[in-house]
């Protein structure tokens, strides 16, 4: 006997298999995804990461439709961190004990507290503490032993002690002073307990890793944009360390892509001579990532880089709440860059939302709306710029693009361009056939290094001084800092960095760039001298000088220079020779509408482009003389010629 399947069941199965675009949905949205609701009533769902990635950062383009194609009003409720309440303690007393410093604290609150922060003017220390609590100051209960508190001069600090949440009228903190001298404490603050708001785990992948002087830089792939990151946790194999960590994001500012710090904190792992151990590898972020990538900057100073083995992150979910008139399939649209934010009147739902449980629903994958034309990463209207009259430019280089011209090209500027262009790079122009090609400029935090030769250049008039000449590969390079190492095992010197600049008449004067103290002792690890330059360079030779006093001359070993990499991004969709023009002191910074597509450019796959051989478009005789160092001879030659002419004129007049 054959089994008959009801027509209604067949119809429901067929409708469930239909893609979202089979419903009569508006065509102004790029993406659609669907999910089922099993019963009518108020519904609260957790928006998938794919939805947050496809929508605008503020989610103003989200639209919800039922299976009949009718728009459904909704309410968005992001999970935001609860506001922290911090207050000064009622009474604080510090007293010295034989083996440590005793801190007696009366919190002055009957509200539950979860931590205490100590206040001290000391600039550099590392201590272990014991934490105790009491109701009446007669019976004390130990909560923790060997917790670290520290502060490094110019580096990370950790003065917060976490408590199990509860009412804590009295606290006693014993600071161990057996290993180092006592430090003063002037007060404390308590952190009241708050109800935790929900977070969810987020998988992150480590990308490009760069080790530069005193810093580790790691790109973190979040796999989606517009996520609100609650915290980032590092996994490291090192046994003992303290580091300051910054979290940065790329953002568009005035037609340039810049790296902006969005969070920071201190991480550490501590061991008190085997008696106790503590660690904190979590960096609180509580900020939205504008793109799919975050940058982690670990400041190592003179310590070796950490052995990072992995990362964990937590994000803040975003909940969508709506009223389902009936059970069925609902469709969520996203990806409309032009629509205004919706204005729904859902105030009547306010009292019913607090205890509403999240409904777990299976979302379909994001599907393209066939009625919508998916634009390129750069719209056609933004690919062409204004005509360019190239006669004021002195130099150009051919740009060699990667295969696949429709993709975004990434071009890093080389030393020749950085040397001859204006310091702010306002005179850069991409052009093909007299027509500008718009671009975005990114000033990265990536340090590129160079190793200029260094040689003694002592001044005979200063026998007590040591001086070295540092020869850079090109003049006017945007060097931001120099690092020096010395062979001498023990010394203390004042170091001065300068360059010699020529005046109009050929006279030379010193232009100071940086100065610092440099100290080294045999019992301590060798310390590198790092000098940050206070102004742009004009020439290619720098001088480092110091007064040795009555000590032997300082022996310099090596020099390393650093400059920040700069990149430009553009779309090369047309054929023909493309050139990068530079070297126009009168040029102003270009203003392209391409910045409107900055978000797409950052998220798009990029192909590396390269620069060819430099072409000199025009060169005056004076520039040639400056390059060869003959300006002084030219000045005196011209002056001598003028004197001879004047003498001849005078002789003719008196004869």
C-alpha positions as CSV (number, residue, x, y, z in Angstrom):
1,X,0.0,0.0,0.0
2,X,1.4,3.3,-1.0
3,X,1.9,6.0,1.6
4,X,0.2,9.3,0.7
5,X,2.0,12.5,1.8
6,X,-0.3,15.5,2.5
7,X,-0.1,18.4,0.0
8,X,0.4,20.8,3.0
9,X,3.5,19.0,4.1
10,X,5.0,19.0,0.6
11,X,4.3,22.7,0.3
12,X,5.9,23.5,3.6
13,X,9.0,21.4,2.8
14,X,9.3,23.1,-0.6
15,X,8.9,26.6,0.8
16,X,11.6,25.8,3.4
17,X,14.0,24.8,0.7
18,X,13.5,28.0,-1.3
19,X,16.3,30.6,-1.0
20,X,15.6,33.9,0.6
21,X,15.4,35.8,-2.8
22,X,12.4,33.8,-3.9
23,X,10.3,35.9,-1.6
24,X,9.4,39.3,-2.9
25,X,12.1,41.3,-1.1
26,X,13.4,44.8,-2.0
27,X,16.3,45.0,-4.4
28,X,18.4,47.7,-2.6
29,X,20.1,45.2,-0.3
30,X,23.1,43.0,-1.2
31,X,22.7,40.1,1.1
32,X,19.8,38.0,2.6
33,X,19.6,35.2,5.1
34,X,16.7,33.3,6.6
35,X,15.7,31.6,9.8
36,X,12.6,29.8,11.1
37,X,10.4,30.8,14.1
38,X,8.4,28.0,15.5
39,X,5.7,30.0,17.4
40,X,4.2,33.5,17.4
41,X,5.2,36.0,20.1
42,X,8.2,38.0,21.2
43,X,11.4,36.7,19.7
44,X,15.0,37.5,20.8
45,X,17.9,36.1,18.6
46,X,21.6,36.5,18.7
47,X,22.8,38.0,15.4
48,X,25.4,35.8,13.6
49,X,28.9,37.1,13.0
50,X,28.4,36.8,9.3
51,X,25.5,39.3,9.6
52,X,27.6,41.8,11.5
53,X,30.3,41.5,8.9
54,X,28.0,42.1,6.0
55,X,26.1,45.0,7.6
56,X,27.2,48.6,8.2
57,X,29.1,49.2,11.4
58,X,26.1,50.7,13.2
59,X,23.7,48.1,11.7
60,X,21.4,50.8,10.3
61,X,20.9,48.8,7.1
62,X,19.3,45.7,8.7
63,X,15.8,45.0,7.6
64,X,13.5,42.1,8.7
65,X,10.7,40.5,6.5
66,X,8.3,37.7,7.1
67,X,7.7,35.0,4.5
68,X,4.9,37.0,3.0
69,X,7.4,39.9,2.2
70,X,6.0,42.2,4.9
71,X,8.5,44.3,6.8
72,X,8.7,43.5,10.5
73,X,9.8,46.2,13.0
74,X,12.6,45.2,15.3
75,X,14.7,46.4,18.2
76,X,18.5,46.0,18.6
77,X,20.0,45.4,22.0
78,X,23.8,45.1,22.0
79,X,25.4,43.5,25.1
80,X,27.4,46.5,26.5
81,X,29.8,46.3,29.5
82,X,28.2,47.3,32.8
83,X,29.5,50.6,34.2
84,X,32.2,50.1,36.7
85,X,31.8,51.8,40.1
86,X,35.1,52.7,41.8
87,X,35.2,54.7,45.1
88,X,37.8,55.8,47.6
89,X,38.1,53.8,50.7
90,X,36.8,55.3,54.0
91,X,40.1,54.8,56.0
92,X,43.6,53.9,54.9
93,X,46.6,53.3,57.1
94,X,50.1,52.2,56.1
95,X,52.7,51.1,58.7
96,X,56.1,49.4,58.4
97,X,56.6,45.9,59.8
98,X,59.9,43.9,60.2
99,X,59.5,42.1,56.9
100,X,57.0,44.3,55.0
101,X,54.5,47.1,54.8
102,X,51.1,46.6,56.4
103,X,48.1,48.3,54.8
104,X,44.9,48.5,56.8
105,X,41.8,49.4,54.8
106,X,38.3,50.2,56.0
107,X,36.2,50.0,52.7
108,X,33.3,52.1,54.0
109,X,30.7,50.3,51.9
110,X,28.2,47.4,52.5
111,X,27.9,46.8,48.8
112,X,29.7,43.7,47.4
113,X,33.2,44.5,46.1
114,X,35.3,42.6,43.6
115,X,38.7,44.3,43.8
116,X,41.0,47.0,45.3
117,X,43.5,49.3,43.6
118,X,46.5,50.6,45.6
119,X,47.8,54.1,45.1
120,X,51.5,54.9,45.3
121,X,53.9,57.6,44.0
122,X,56.7,55.0,43.5
123,X,57.9,54.9,39.9
124,X,59.6,51.5,39.8
125,X,59.1,48.4,42.0
126,X,58.0,44.7,42.1
127,X,56.4,43.3,45.2
128,X,54.4,40.2,46.4
129,X,51.4,40.8,48.7
130,X,49.2,38.8,51.0
131,X,45.5,39.7,51.1
132,X,43.2,39.1,54.1
133,X,39.6,40.1,55.0
134,X,37.8,40.6,58.2
135,X,34.4,41.6,59.6
136,X,35.6,43.0,62.9
137,X,39.4,43.4,62.6
138,X,40.0,40.7,65.2
139,X,39.7,37.6,63.1
140,X,41.3,37.6,59.7
141,X,40.8,35.2,56.8
142,X,43.5,34.8,54.2
143,X,42.3,35.1,50.6
144,X,45.5,35.1,48.5
145,X,49.2,34.8,49.0
146,X,52.0,36.0,46.6
147,X,49.9,38.3,44.4
148,X,52.2,40.6,42.4
149,X,52.0,44.4,42.3
150,X,54.5,46.3,40.2
151,X,55.3,49.4,38.2
152,X,58.0,49.9,35.7
153,X,59.3,53.4,34.9
154,X,57.8,54.2,31.5
155,X,56.3,50.7,31.2
156,X,53.4,48.6,32.5
157,X,52.0,48.7,36.0
158,X,49.8,46.3,38.0
159,X,48.2,47.7,41.2
160,X,44.8,46.0,41.1
161,X,44.1,43.0,43.4
162,X,41.1,40.9,42.4
163,X,38.8,39.7,45.2
164,X,36.0,37.1,45.3
165,X,32.8,39.2,45.1
166,X,31.3,39.8,48.5
167,X,30.8,42.4,51.3
168,X,34.3,43.2,52.7
169,X,34.3,45.8,55.5
170,X,38.0,45.5,56.3
171,X,41.0,44.5,54.2
172,X,44.6,43.8,55.3
173,X,47.3,43.8,52.7
174,X,50.9,42.8,53.6
175,X,53.5,43.9,51.1
176,X,56.6,41.8,51.2
177,X,59.8,44.0,51.5
178,X,62.3,41.2,52.1
179,X,63.7,41.4,48.5
180,X,63.7,45.1,48.0
181,X,63.3,48.4,50.0
182,X,59.8,49.5,51.0
183,X,57.8,51.8,48.8
184,X,55.2,54.4,50.1
185,X,51.4,53.9,49.7
186,X,49.1,56.8,50.0
187,X,45.6,55.3,49.5
188,X,43.3,52.8,47.9
189,X,40.1,52.5,45.8
190,X,37.6,49.6,45.9
191,X,35.7,48.3,42.9
192,X,32.0,47.4,43.6
193,X,30.7,44.2,42.1
194,X,28.4,44.5,39.1
195,X,26.3,42.0,37.2
196,X,28.3,40.6,34.3
197,X,26.9,41.2,30.8
198,X,27.1,38.3,28.3
199,X,30.1,37.7,26.1
200,X,30.9,35.0,23.6
201,X,34.1,33.2,22.6
202,X,35.6,34.4,19.3
203,X,38.2,32.5,17.3
204,X,41.1,34.6,16.1
205,X,44.1,33.8,13.9
206,X,47.6,35.3,14.0
207,X,48.7,36.8,10.8
208,X,51.8,38.7,9.8
209,X,54.3,39.0,12.7
210,X,57.1,41.6,12.7
211,X,59.9,41.9,15.3
212,X,61.4,45.4,15.4
213,X,63.6,47.1,18.0
214,X,61.8,46.8,21.3
215,X,58.4,45.8,19.9
216,X,56.5,42.8,18.6
217,X,53.8,43.5,16.1
218,X,51.2,40.8,15.3
219,X,48.2,41.1,12.9
220,X,45.1,39.3,14.2
221,X,42.4,38.1,11.8
222,X,39.0,38.3,13.4
223,X,37.3,36.8,10.2
224,X,34.6,39.5,10.4
225,X,34.3,43.2,10.7
226,X,32.3,45.4,13.0
227,X,32.6,43.1,16.0
228,X,32.7,44.6,19.5
229,X,35.7,42.9,21.2
230,X,35.4,42.5,24.9
231,X,38.8,41.1,25.7
232,X,41.9,39.5,24.1
233,X,43.9,36.8,25.8
234,X,47.5,35.9,24.9
235,X,49.0,32.4,25.4
236,X,52.8,32.6,26.1
237,X,55.3,30.0,27.0
238,X,57.6,32.4,29.0
239,X,57.8,31.7,32.7
240,X,58.3,35.3,34.1
241,X,57.6,38.5,32.3
242,X,55.8,41.9,32.4
243,X,54.8,43.7,29.2
244,X,52.7,46.7,28.1
245,X,50.4,45.8,25.3
246,X,48.4,48.0,22.9
247,X,45.6,47.0,20.5
248,X,45.3,49.1,17.4
249,X,43.0,49.2,14.4
250,X,43.3,50.7,10.9
251,X,40.9,53.6,10.4
252,X,40.5,56.2,7.6
253,X,41.4,59.7,8.5
254,X,41.5,62.6,6.0
255,X,42.1,60.4,2.9
256,X,44.8,58.4,4.8
257,X,44.7,55.0,6.5
258,X,46.1,55.4,10.0
259,X,46.7,52.9,12.8
260,X,44.8,54.1,15.9
261,X,45.2,52.6,19.4
262,X,41.8,51.4,20.7
263,X,42.9,49.6,24.0
264,X,45.8,48.7,26.1
265,X,46.9,47.1,29.3
266,X,49.6,45.2,31.1
267,X,50.2,41.4,31.0
268,X,52.4,39.5,33.3
269,X,53.4,36.1,34.6
270,X,55.0,36.1,38.1
271,X,56.7,33.6,40.3
272,X,57.8,34.4,43.9
273,X,60.9,32.3,44.2
274,X,58.8,29.1,43.8
275,X,56.5,30.0,46.7
276,X,53.6,31.3,44.7
277,X,52.7,32.2,41.1
278,X,50.2,34.5,39.4
279,X,49.5,35.6,35.9
280,X,47.3,37.9,33.9
281,X,47.4,37.5,30.1
282,X,44.0,39.2,29.4
283,X,43.8,42.6,27.8
284,X,40.4,44.4,28.2
285,X,39.4,45.9,24.9
286,X,35.7,46.9,24.9
287,X,35.8,48.5,21.5
288,X,34.5,47.9,18.1
289,X,36.9,46.6,15.4
290,X,36.2,48.6,12.3
291,X,37.7,45.9,10.0
292,X,38.5,42.2,10.1
293,X,41.9,42.8,11.4
294,X,43.4,44.1,14.7
295,X,47.0,44.9,15.4
296,X,48.6,43.7,18.6
297,X,51.7,45.7,19.7
298,X,53.8,44.2,22.5
299,X,56.4,46.6,24.0
300,X,59.4,44.5,24.9
301,X,61.8,47.4,25.6
302,X,65.2,45.7,26.1
303,X,63.7,42.3,26.9
304,X,63.6,39.5,24.3
305,X,60.3,38.9,22.5
306,X,57.7,36.7,24.1
307,X,57.1,33.1,22.9
308,X,53.5,33.6,21.9
309,X,51.7,30.3,21.2
310,X,48.1,31.5,20.6
311,X,45.3,33.9,21.2
312,X,41.7,33.8,22.5
313,X,39.1,36.5,22.4
314,X,35.6,37.2,23.6
315,X,33.1,39.5,21.9
316,X,29.9,41.3,22.8
317,X,26.8,39.8,21.1
318,X,24.1,41.9,19.5
319,X,20.5,40.8,20.0
320,X,17.6,41.4,17.6
321,X,14.1,41.5,19.2
322,X,10.8,41.5,17.3
323,X,7.3,40.3,17.5
324,X,6.4,37.4,15.3
325,X,2.7,37.6,14.3
326,X,2.8,33.9,13.3
327,X,5.2,31.0,13.0
328,X,7.2,30.7,9.8
329,X,10.3,31.8,8.0
330,X,11.8,35.2,8.4
331,X,14.4,37.0,6.2
332,X,17.1,39.3,7.4
333,X,18.6,41.7,4.8
334,X,21.9,43.6,5.1
335,X,24.4,45.4,2.9
336,X,22.8,48.7,1.9
337,X,25.3,51.6,2.2
338,X,22.7,54.3,1.3
339,X,19.5,53.6,3.2
340,X,18.7,55.7,6.3
341,X,18.3,54.1,9.8
342,X,14.8,52.7,10.4
343,X,12.5,54.3,12.9
344,X,10.3,51.8,14.6
345,X,8.0,52.6,17.5
346,X,8.6,49.6,19.9
347,X,8.5,51.5,23.2
348,X,5.6,49.3,24.3
349,X,8.0,46.3,24.3
350,X,10.4,47.8,26.9
351,X,8.9,46.2,30.0
352,X,8.8,42.8,28.4
353,X,12.4,42.6,27.2
354,X,14.4,42.4,30.4
355,X,13.9,38.7,31.1
356,X,13.3,37.6,27.5
357,X,15.4,34.5,26.7
358,X,17.4,34.1,23.6
359,X,15.9,31.8,21.0
360,X,18.4,29.5,19.3
361,X,17.5,29.5,15.6
362,X,19.5,28.0,12.6
363,X,20.4,30.8,10.2
364,X,21.0,30.1,6.6
365,X,24.2,31.3,5.0
366,X,24.4,34.7,3.5
367,X,23.1,34.7,-0.1
368,X,23.6,37.4,-2.8
369,X,20.5,39.2,-3.9
370,X,20.4,38.6,-7.7
371,X,18.4,41.8,-8.2
372,X,21.3,43.8,-6.7
373,X,24.5,44.5,-8.7
374,X,27.5,43.8,-6.5
375,X,30.0,46.7,-6.9
376,X,33.7,46.3,-7.2
377,X,35.9,47.2,-4.2
378,X,36.3,50.6,-5.9
379,X,33.2,51.9,-7.8
380,X,33.9,52.8,-11.4
381,X,33.0,56.4,-10.6
382,X,36.0,56.6,-8.2
383,X,38.6,55.1,-10.5
384,X,39.4,58.3,-12.5
385,X,40.9,61.5,-11.2
386,X,41.5,64.9,-12.7
387,X,44.0,65.6,-15.4
388,X,47.6,66.1,-14.3
389,X,50.1,68.6,-15.7
390,X,53.3,66.8,-14.9
391,X,55.8,69.6,-15.8
392,X,56.3,70.8,-12.1
393,X,57.3,67.2,-11.0
394,X,61.0,66.4,-11.0
395,X,60.9,62.6,-10.8
396,X,58.8,59.6,-11.6
397,X,58.9,55.8,-11.4
398,X,57.0,53.2,-13.4
399,X,54.6,51.2,-11.3
400,X,54.6,47.5,-12.0
401,X,51.2,46.0,-11.1
402,X,50.4,42.4,-10.2
403,X,48.3,40.3,-12.5
404,X,44.6,40.7,-12.0
405,X,44.2,44.4,-12.5
406,X,40.7,44.6,-11.1
407,X,42.0,43.8,-7.6
408,X,43.4,46.4,-5.2
409,X,47.1,47.0,-5.6
410,X,49.3,47.7,-2.6
411,X,52.5,49.6,-3.2
412,X,55.1,50.3,-0.6
413,X,57.2,53.5,-1.1
414,X,61.0,52.9,-1.4
415,X,63.8,55.0,-0.1
416,X,64.3,57.0,-3.3
417,X,60.6,58.2,-3.2
418,X,60.8,58.9,0.5
419,X,64.0,60.9,0.1
420,X,62.8,63.1,-2.8
421,X,59.1,63.5,-2.0
422,X,57.8,66.1,0.4
423,X,58.1,65.1,4.1
424,X,54.3,64.8,4.3
425,X,54.1,62.9,0.9
426,X,51.6,65.5,-0.4
427,X,53.3,65.6,-3.8
428,X,52.6,61.9,-4.7
429,X,50.6,61.4,-7.8
430,X,49.7,58.3,-9.8
431,X,49.1,59.0,-13.4
432,X,48.5,57.3,-16.7
433,X,48.3,59.2,-20.0
434,X,48.0,62.6,-18.2
435,X,45.1,61.4,-16.0
436,X,45.4,60.9,-12.3
437,X,44.6,57.6,-10.7
438,X,43.1,58.1,-7.2
439,X,44.8,56.3,-4.3
440,X,44.7,56.0,-0.5
441,X,47.9,56.6,1.5
442,X,48.6,54.5,4.6
443,X,51.2,55.5,7.2
444,X,51.8,52.3,9.0
445,X,53.5,51.6,12.3
446,X,55.7,49.0,10.6
447,X,59.4,49.9,11.1
448,X,61.8,49.2,8.3
449,X,65.5,49.0,9.3
450,X,68.6,50.1,7.5
451,X,72.3,49.7,8.6
452,X,74.2,52.8,7.6
453,X,78.0,52.7,7.8
454,X,79.6,54.5,10.8
455,X,83.2,55.8,11.0
456,X,85.2,57.9,13.5
457,X,85.2,61.6,12.6
458,X,86.9,63.2,15.6
459,X,87.4,67.0,15.7
460,X,91.1,67.8,16.3
461,X,90.0,70.9,18.2
462,X,88.1,68.7,20.8
463,X,90.6,66.1,22.0
464,X,88.4,64.9,24.8
465,X,85.4,64.3,22.5
466,X,84.6,61.2,20.4
467,X,82.6,61.8,17.2
468,X,81.3,59.5,14.6
469,X,79.9,60.1,11.1
470,X,76.8,58.1,10.1
471,X,76.3,57.9,6.3
472,X,72.7,57.3,5.3
473,X,71.9,55.8,1.8
474,X,70.0,59.0,0.7
475,X,69.5,62.5,1.9
476,X,66.3,63.7,3.7
477,X,65.2,60.2,4.7
478,X,62.3,60.0,7.2
479,X,64.4,58.3,9.8
480,X,62.5,58.3,13.1
481,X,65.1,56.8,15.4
482,X,68.6,55.4,15.5
483,X,69.9,52.5,17.7
484,X,73.5,52.3,18.8
485,X,75.6,49.5,20.4
486,X,79.0,49.9,22.0
487,X,82.0,47.7,22.6
488,X,83.0,49.5,25.8
489,X,81.8,47.4,28.8
490,X,81.4,50.2,31.4
491,X,80.7,53.9,30.8
492,X,78.3,56.7,31.4
493,X,78.1,59.4,28.7
494,X,75.9,62.2,27.5
495,X,75.3,61.6,23.8
496,X,74.4,64.2,21.2
497,X,73.1,63.7,17.6
498,X,73.2,66.4,15.0
499,X,73.7,67.1,11.3
500,X,75.6,69.9,9.6
501,X,73.6,72.2,7.4
502,X,75.0,74.7,4.9
503,X,73.8,78.3,4.9
504,X,73.3,80.5,1.8
505,X,77.0,81.5,1.8
506,X,78.2,78.0,2.2
507,X,78.9,78.3,6.0
508,X,78.0,75.2,8.0
509,X,76.1,75.1,11.3
510,X,75.0,72.3,13.6
511,X,71.3,71.4,13.8
512,X,70.6,69.3,16.9
513,X,68.4,66.3,16.4
514,X,68.4,64.4,19.7
515,X,70.4,63.9,23.0
516,X,70.3,61.3,25.8
517,X,72.3,59.7,28.6
518,X,73.9,56.3,27.9
519,X,75.0,54.1,30.8
520,X,76.4,50.6,30.8
521,X,77.8,48.4,33.6
522,X,79.4,44.9,33.4
523,X,76.9,43.3,35.8
524,X,74.0,44.4,33.7
525,X,73.0,43.3,30.2
526,X,74.3,45.5,27.4
527,X,71.9,48.4,26.8
528,X,71.3,49.9,23.3
529,X,71.1,53.7,23.0
530,X,67.9,54.7,21.1
531,X,67.7,58.3,19.9
532,X,64.4,59.5,18.5
533,X,64.8,62.3,15.9
534,X,63.0,65.6,16.7
535,X,62.8,66.9,13.2
536,X,63.1,65.7,9.5
537,X,66.6,65.4,8.1
538,X,68.0,67.5,5.3
539,X,71.2,65.7,4.4
540,X,72.6,62.2,4.3
541,X,75.3,62.5,7.1
542,X,74.6,62.6,10.8
543,X,77.1,63.0,13.6
544,X,77.1,61.4,17.1
545,X,79.3,63.1,19.6
546,X,80.1,62.7,23.3
547,X,82.5,64.2,25.9
548,X,84.7,61.4,27.3
549,X,86.0,63.6,30.2
550,X,89.0,62.0,31.7
551,X,87.9,58.5,30.6
552,X,89.1,56.4,27.6
553,X,87.4,57.0,24.4
554,X,84.0,55.3,23.9
555,X,84.1,52.5,21.2
556,X,81.0,52.4,19.0
557,X,80.1,49.0,17.5
558,X,77.1,49.4,15.2
559,X,74.3,51.7,14.2
560,X,70.8,50.7,13.0
561,X,68.3,53.2,11.6
562,X,64.5,52.8,11.5
563,X,61.8,54.5,9.4
564,X,58.0,53.9,9.2
565,X,56.8,52.2,6.0
566,X,54.2,54.1,3.9
567,X,51.9,52.4,1.4
568,X,49.4,53.5,-1.2
569,X,46.4,51.5,-2.4
570,X,44.7,51.9,-5.8
571,X,42.7,50.0,-8.4
572,X,44.4,49.4,-11.7
573,X,41.6,48.5,-14.0
574,X,42.8,50.1,-17.2
575,X,45.8,49.3,-19.5
576,X,48.8,51.4,-20.3
577,X,51.9,52.6,-18.5
578,X,51.3,53.8,-15.0
579,X,53.8,56.1,-13.2
580,X,54.3,57.5,-9.7
581,X,55.3,61.2,-9.8
582,X,57.0,62.9,-6.9
583,X,59.4,65.8,-6.2
584,X,57.2,68.9,-6.4
585,X,57.7,71.2,-3.4
586,X,54.7,73.3,-4.4
587,X,52.2,70.5,-4.6
588,X,49.3,70.3,-2.2
589,X,47.8,67.1,-0.9
590,X,45.3,65.5,-3.3
591,X,41.7,65.1,-2.3
592,X,40.0,62.0,-3.8
593,X,36.5,60.7,-3.4
594,X,38.2,57.3,-3.1
595,X,38.1,57.7,0.7
596,X,34.3,56.9,0.4
597,X,35.3,53.3,-0.4
598,X,38.0,53.0,2.2
599,X,36.2,50.3,4.1
600,X,35.9,48.1,1.0
601,X,39.6,48.7,0.2
602,X,40.7,47.6,3.6
603,X,38.6,44.5,3.5
604,X,39.5,43.6,-0.1
605,X,42.2,41.2,-1.1
606,X,45.3,43.1,-2.2
607,X,48.0,42.3,-4.7
608,X,51.6,43.7,-4.3
609,X,52.8,46.3,-6.8
610,X,56.4,47.4,-7.3
611,X,58.4,50.4,-8.5
612,X,60.8,50.5,-11.4
613,X,63.8,52.6,-12.1
614,X,63.7,56.3,-11.3
615,X,63.4,58.8,-14.2
616,X,64.7,62.3,-13.7
617,X,62.2,64.7,-15.5
618,X,64.1,67.9,-14.9
619,X,67.2,69.0,-12.9
620,X,68.6,72.5,-12.5
621,X,72.3,73.2,-12.5
622,X,72.0,74.3,-8.8
623,X,70.5,71.0,-7.8
624,X,73.4,69.2,-9.5
625,X,75.8,71.4,-7.6
626,X,74.1,70.6,-4.3
627,X,74.2,66.9,-5.0
628,X,77.9,67.1,-5.7
629,X,78.7,69.5,-2.8
630,X,80.0,72.3,-5.0
631,X,77.6,75.0,-3.9
632,X,80.4,76.7,-1.9
633,X,82.7,76.9,-4.9
634,X,79.9,78.2,-7.1
635,X,79.1,80.9,-4.5
636,X,82.7,82.2,-4.3
637,X,83.1,81.9,-8.0
638,X,80.1,84.0,-8.8
639,X,81.2,86.5,-6.1
640,X,84.7,86.7,-7.6
641,X,83.3,87.3,-11.1
642,X,81.1,90.1,-9.8
643,X,84.2,91.7,-8.1
644,X,86.2,91.5,-11.3
645,X,83.4,93.1,-13.3
646,X,83.1,95.9,-10.8
647,X,86.8,96.6,-10.9
648,X,86.7,96.8,-14.7
649,X,83.8,99.2,-14.6
650,X,85.6,101.4,-12.1
651,X,88.8,101.3,-14.1
652,X,87.0,102.4,-17.2
653,X,85.3,105.3,-15.4
654,X,88.5,106.7,-13.9
655,X,90.6,106.4,-17.1
